[in-house]
Structures are given as C-alpha cells and as structure tokens.
C-alpha cells in the first residue's frame, strides 16, 4: 500500500496542497500589488500630497471582516462567567467557528480560494457548528448566524446568493424561534441583511475595479493606436518629402551644366517642398491633417513631370466626400511613388470615374511592371498592406499587379454613401472632366503652379508614397 492509497489520506493531502497554493498566491498578491500601493500611498501622505482620484488604493482583504467577530463577545463572556452549561463544548465550538470564519473571509477575497472546494466545506462546517450552538445554548450564541451570513455573502456570487440568503435566514429564524420566541425576527433579519449587504458591497467593489481596469486597458490601447497613427503619418510625410527632394535634386544636377535657370527652378522647388513639409508635420502632430484629392493629383503631376514621366489625368463623376478623397489620395501617392522609383516608365495614366454607388481609381504605367515587396510583418500602415487595410475598413478594395498590356496597374474601389454624397453635392463641385495628355501642357502647369503660390502641387509631391519606403 502506497503512502496516499487511503482515500481519506489522499483527500487530506489535496486539501493541504490547495491551502499551500492559496497561501502562496496570497503572499504573491501582497508583495506584488498591495504592499507597493500602500507604500506609495504613505509616501504621498508623508509629503503632504493627496492620493490621486483615479487610484483606489489596495484592494479589500479579509481584515475588513475581522472586526465583526466582536459579535461573539457575548458568548465568550458567558463562558468566562461560567453561566454556560458544558463550557468545554461551548469553548471548542467558539474556537472552531472563529478559526473557520477567519480562514473563509481571507479566502473570499482571492478568486481561486473563493472557488476552492475547501472553502465550501468550511462553510458547511460553520453552519453545523452555528446550528448546534444555537440549539444548545440560544441567547447570545444565536449571533453567530449573522456572522455566518457575512462569510456566506463574502464567498457566494451569482444567482445562488438569494436562495442561500433566504434559506440561511429561515434556518436562523427557526432555531432562534425555538430558543427565544419572538426574538427570532431580529436574528433572521440580521442574518439576511448581513448576507445580502456583504455580497452586494463586495460584488460592487469587484465590478468597479474591473471597470477601472477595463477603462485603463482601453486608454492604453487608444494611446497605442494614436502612436501608430502618428508614426505612420510621420513616416509617410518624411518619406514622401525625401523622395521628392531626391528626384528634384537629381533633376537639378542634370540641368546645372546646360540650363542654370531650370536648375535654379528645381532648387527653388526643393525649398518649397521643405517648407511645406514643415507645415504638414505640424498638422500631423496636432492631428488635423486631411488629404485633398485635387491637391494629390496636382502633386502627382509635379512628381511625374520632374521624373520625366508623361502624366495623363482623367477625372469624371460626381463630387466625393472628404473621407473618400483622403483615402484615394493615399492611393495616388502610393502608386505615383512606385512609378517614379521602380517602374522605369515614360507615361503614367491616372483615371478617376464614379457612379452614384461606386468610385473607381486606376493608376497604370508603361514601365517594367516591377512590383514592390510587401511590408514586413508588424509594420502595418505602410505599403500595399496598409492601403489594403485602410480601404477594406471603409468597405472598399485595392488590387495591384501587372497590367494586361504591360506595366503596373493599381485599382482602388470605394462605395459612395448616399447621405454623404448629397452633402458633398451641396458644396463646391470638383471639375467634371480633366485631362492632361500632353507632357508640354503638364510642364507649363507645373511652372505656373510653382511660380505662383509656391506650389499647391508641391504639397502633394511631398507626400508621394508609402510603398517606396519598404521596397
């Protein structure tokens, strides 16, 4: 026969292991959570500061329910005065009840200890002791029923609590009525009240802490989301700006030895790009940066013309909402940067057409059709993956790949909301149809734009694409 072959021995071994695990958990909780919070609270009080309103202090523990043991002082006094028959039985019962009560209330504040079978058996033992002492002695010994109600309320949660409260109160009232007559009403009422109020207070405390933890988690996720948004926008702004500066610097270097005036024009454009980038970074920091499709198309023309790519822009259909324009602006920057840096194309067509239900944007070139590698895992918000996620969140789609006649094709589709479209139609409408198929006309428009306002098109050129940064 092995050491634990006896069922009783096995059960005792399991109880000891559960008790040891609970003690270790309680010590860990005290060391890791309660003691640091209490130390911080004392430091703030010592320095004359008040605790922060968001801090709730250390969580409640079994110490909060220990003072209620004073309700048994009447029974203890009877033992000392010798007015209790069979005092040894009463003393043993008093000691056993208090020991079980202390064990149960400390287990009640730890979920693992509260749900442990040993805690339920301890409550059953307390019920048996309380009933025996109440039937045998009555009087002040009946006040152990409200104490038992405190323990039951601290341990029990959920739908079983009302049934247990009524059953325990009925039992207390019956035994008290057998011993003290009409005094049973007060005992039954006190038992029910202690059970219900204790459970309600502790449940409310747990709910408040869970809500506070959930709110902190939501706040933490919101901060992380905002950090990702800011880093993504800052990455895009700096990447697009540097890309345009590189392209225009190369153009200035090529023109410097044969056309100084044209080279100076490119240098002036680089200065405008830098100044506009500073403004856009400030806007991104404050969170008020919004895209304009018209501006992005102007910037695309500027970037393509600077890279010796013939731009062709066609636009038709109803006006678009600001949200739709912003999303399509990201697509324009992405695709145009791919054309400038990776396609070796000489011509790029940007076609935007729409219906009352759907808007479609196509960007195609006649280059080699080289694609850009997907962004690395964990770098969401850049490249094709970021664009696909953005459009999918708005109910649209993005497709990119080789065009049927060669080159690279990017197609973006977005649904049009009828209400938002009506609001957009009430405002200023965009030009119904725009086409620049001649490279000389594009260069003339670029020169007018740069010489006039410092580059409305420069703004879009500074934000050319996410895709090139990870290529």
N, C-alpha and C positions, 0 to 999 in steps of 0.2 A: 504494500500500500504506500503510495507516494505521500508527500507532505501535504498536498492540498486535495487529496482524493475525497475527504469528508465534505459533504455539501455545506455544512454549517461553517467549516473552516474556510472553504472557498468563498462563501458569502462575506465572512468577516474580512478576508483578505481583500476582496473587491471594495468593501466599504472603506478600509484603511487606505487603499490606493486612491480612491476618489477623494477622500478627505485630504490626503497629502497633495494631490493635484490642485485641489481648491485652494489650499494654503499657499502653494507656490504661485498660483495665479493672483491671489490677493496681494501677496508681497510684491510681485512684479508690478501690479497696478499702482500700489502705494509708492513704490520707488520711482516709477516712470512717469506718473501723472499727478498724483495727489501731492506728494511732497514738493516737487518743483513749483507747482502752482501756489501752495501755501507759503513757500519761501519767497516767491515773487510778490505775493500779497503783503507779507510782512515788510519787505524792503520798501514798497511804495508807502505803506503806512508810516514807517520809520522816517522816511524822507519828507513826510508831510503831504504826500500826494494821495489822491483818492483813486480807488480801483476803477478801471475803465468800465464804462457802461456795458460794453459788449462782452465782458468777462463775467462768468457766472461763479467763479471760484471752484474749489474742489467739489466733486460730486458727493451726494449724501452717502453715508455709510451706516452700519449698524449702531454706531454710537448715538445716533439721533433717537433710537427707540429704547435705549437702555434706561433712561430716567423713569419710564413707565413701570419699571419693576417696583417702584415705591408703592404701587397699589397693593403689593403683597405684604406691606409692613404691618397691617392689622393681624394677619395670620401669624407672622413672626412674633409679634407682641404677645399673642395668645400662648405661643409655645414658651416664651420666656416667663410668662406669669403662671404657667402651669395650669391654665384653665382648659387646655385641650386634652381630651382623653387619648390614650395611646400616643403620647408625644413623639415616640420614636418613628412611628408610621408617618405622622404628620411632618416630622423633620426630614425624613427621607424623601417624601413626596415633594416638599418645598424645594429641597436641593435639586432633585431630578428635574422639576419643572423649570427652575431658573437656569439650569445648565442647558436644557434643550432650547429654551427661549433665546438665550444668548447665541447659541450655535445657529439657530434658524434665522434670526434677524441679520446676522452678518452674512449668511449665505444669500439672503434675499436681494442684496444689492449687487450680486455678481450673477449674470445670466446662467453661466454654467452651474454654479452652486444652487441657484433657484430651481433649475430644471432637473437637478440630480434626484434619483430615487431616494437617496438617504434623507433628503430634506422632507419628502412626503412622509416617509416612515417616522421621522421625528415629530411631524405634526400629528400623526395618528397617536403616537405615544403621549404627546402633550394632551390630546383630547381624552385619552383614557385616564391619565393622572388627574386632570381637572375634574372630570366627571366623578371619579372616585372620591376625591377630596370634598367636592361639593355635596355629594350624597352623604358622606360620612360625617362631615363637620358643619356644613352650612355657614351662615353668618358671613364673616369677612373672607372666608375661604371661597365664597362664590365670586369674588372679584377677579379670580384667575380666569374667568370666562372672557371678560373684556381684554385681558392680556393675551389670551389665546386668539381672540379676534384680531388684535394687532398683528400677531405673527401670521395668521392666515391671510390678512389683507396685504401684508408685505410680500408674501410669496405668490399669491394667486393673481393671475391676469386673465382677461378674456371673458367669454360668455359664461363660464362656470362660476364666476365670482358671485353673482346674485343668488344663485341656488345655494351655494355654500354659506353665504351670509344669512339667508333665511333659515336654513337648516340648523346652523350653529345657534342662532338666536332662539329658535324654537326649543332646542335642547336645553339651553341655558335657562329659559323661562320655565320649562317643565321641572327641571331639578330644583330651581330656586322656589318655584311654587310649592313643591313637595316639602321644602325645608322652612321657608319663610312666608308663605302665603302671598299676600298682595305685593310684597317687596319684589316679587319676580318680574313685575313690569319694568322696573328700573334696571334690573340686571339684563333682561332681554334687550331693552332699548340701548343700553350701554354697549352690549356685545355687538349688536347690528351696526351701531354708529362707529365704533372703533374699527370694525372690519371694512365698512364701506369708505369711510373717510381716509383711512390709511392707504387703501388701494387706489382711491381717486387721486390723492396727493402724489403718491409715488409714480403712478401712471402719467399724470400731467407733467411731473418733473422729467421723466424719461422722454415724453413727447417733445417738450421744449428743447431738451438737449439734442434730440435727433433733428429737430427742425433747425436749430442753430448750426449743427454740423452740416446739414444739407445746404443751408444758405452759404456757409463758408466754402463748401465744395463748389457751389455754383459760382460764387465770386472768384474762386481760384481758376475755374475753367474760363470764366469771362476774361480774366486777366491774361490767361494763356492765349485765348483766341485773339485778343487785341494785340498781343505781342506778335503773333504770327501774321496778323493783317499788316501791322506796321512794318515788320521786317520784310514782308513780301512786297509792299508798295515801295519801300525804300530801295530794295534790291532792284525792282523794276525801273524806278526813276534813275538811279545811278547807272544801271546797266545800259538803258536806252541813251542816256546822255553821253556816256563814254563812247558808245558805238557811233553815234553821230559825229562826235568830236574826232574820232579816229578817221571816219570816212572823209570828212571835210578837211582834215589835216593832210591826208594823202592827196586830195584834190589840189590843195594849196601848194604842196610840194611839187606836184607835176606841172602846175601853171607858173610857178615862180620864175623860171628861167626864160619863159617865152611870152607871158602875159602878166605883168606885175599887177595891173589893175584888177584883173579877175582873181588873182591870188589874194590881194588885199580884201576883196569882197568875201572870199571864203573865210579869211581870218576874222573879219567883222561878224560873219555868221557864227563862227565859233564863240566869239564873245557873247553874242546874243543867246546862244544855246546855254552857256554857263550861267548867265544872269537869270534866264527863265527857269533853269534847273533849281536855282536857289529859291525862287518863289514857289515852285511846285513842292520842294522838300518841306518848306514851311507849311504849306497847305496840307501835305500828308501828315505832318506831325500833329496838326490841330484836328485832323480827321475830317476836313471839309473838301477834300479833293474829289472832284467829279469829272467824268470824261464827257467830251462832246465829239460826236462822230464827224461832224463837219471839220472840226479842228484836226482830228486824227487823219482825215483824208488829205487835208492840206499838208500836214506833216509828212504823210506818206509820199505825196508828190515831191516834196522837197528832198527827202532822203533818197528816193529813187533817182531823181534828176542828178543829185550830187554823185551818185554811184554810176552814172552813165547808163541808167536803165530807163527805157521809154515808158512813162506812166500813162495808163489809159483808165479813166474812172468813169463809170456809168452808174447813175443813181435814178431810181424811179420808185413810184409808190407813195402811199400816204405818209404823213409825218409819224415819227416814232416817239415813244415815251423816253424820258431821261434814263430810266433803268436799262432799256433796250439799247439805247445809244451807247451807254457806258460799256456794256458787255461787248457789243460789236466793235467798239473802239479798241478793246484789248485784243480782239482777234486781228484787227488791221495791223496793230503794232507787231504782234507775233509773226504774222505772215510776211509783212514787209521786211522785217529784220532778217528772216530766213532768206528772202530773195536777195537782199543786199550782201549778205555774208557767205551764203552757202550755195547759191544756185548757178552763178556764172551766167545769169540771164541777161538778155538785152531788151526784153519787153515784159511788162507786168500789167495784167488787167485786173481791175477791182470792180466787181459788178454787185450792185445792191438793188434788189427788187422786192416788192412786198405786195401782199393782198390784205384784205381786212382781217384775215385769220393768221397769216404766217409771213414772216420776213426772212429772206434768204440772202446771205452774203457769200460771194465766191471770189477768191484771190487765186489767180493762176499765172504762171510764168512759162517761158520757153527755155528754161535752163536745163541743167543736167538731171533735175528731179531728185537730187540727193536729199535724203530725209535727215532729221535731227534725232539723235538718240533720246530716248525717254529720260525724264529726270530720275535721279536716284530716289530710292525709297526713303520716305521721311522728309522729303523736300517739297511737300505739297504746296501749290500756289505758283509754281514756275513751270514753264514749258507746256507741252501738249497736255500733260496730265492736269495741270492747274486750270487750263482753259476748258477742258472737258468737264471738270467738276463744276466750274462756275456756270457753264451753260446748262448742265444737267440739273443743277439746283433751281434754275429758272424755267425748267420744263423744255429746254431745247436740246440740241445735239451738235457735235462737232466731228467732222471727218477730214482726215488729211492723208494724202498719198499721191502716187503718180497720176498725172492727168492722162486721159485716153490718147491725146496727141503728143505726149511727151511733156516734160516739165513737172512741176509740182502743183497740186491743187488742194486748197483748203476751203471747205464748205461748212458754213455755220447757219443753223436754222433756229429761230426763236418764235414761240407763239405770241400773238398780239392780244392783249386784254382789251375787250370792247370798251369798258368804262374808262380805262386809262387812255385809250386811243381817242375817245370823244373829248377828254380833257386836253389832249395834245392838239387836236384839230381846232380847238377854240383859241389856241395861242398862235404864235408865228409859225407858218408852214415853211418847210425847207424847200429848196428848189426842186421842181418835179423831175427834171431830167438834166443831168450834167455829163458832158463827155469831152475829154481832152485826149484825142488820139494822136496828136502831133507833138513831137518832142520839143520843137521850137516854141510852140504855144505854152507848153509846160514851163520851159526855161524863162519865158517872158513873165509869166505869172509869178514864178519864184522870185525873180528880180524885183518886180513891183512890190511883192509882199515884204521882202527883206528891206528894201529901201524906204518903205513907208512906215509901218508900225513897229519895226524892229522884229517882225517875224511872227505873225499869227501862226504861220506854218511851222515856225521853229519850235513852238511848244509841242506839237505832235511829233516832230522829228526827234525831240529829246527823249521820247518815250517809245522807241521803236519796237522793242520786243523782249519777251521773257526767254524765248527759245534759244537765242544765240548764247545766253549766259551758260547754258549747260551742254552746248554742242561739243 
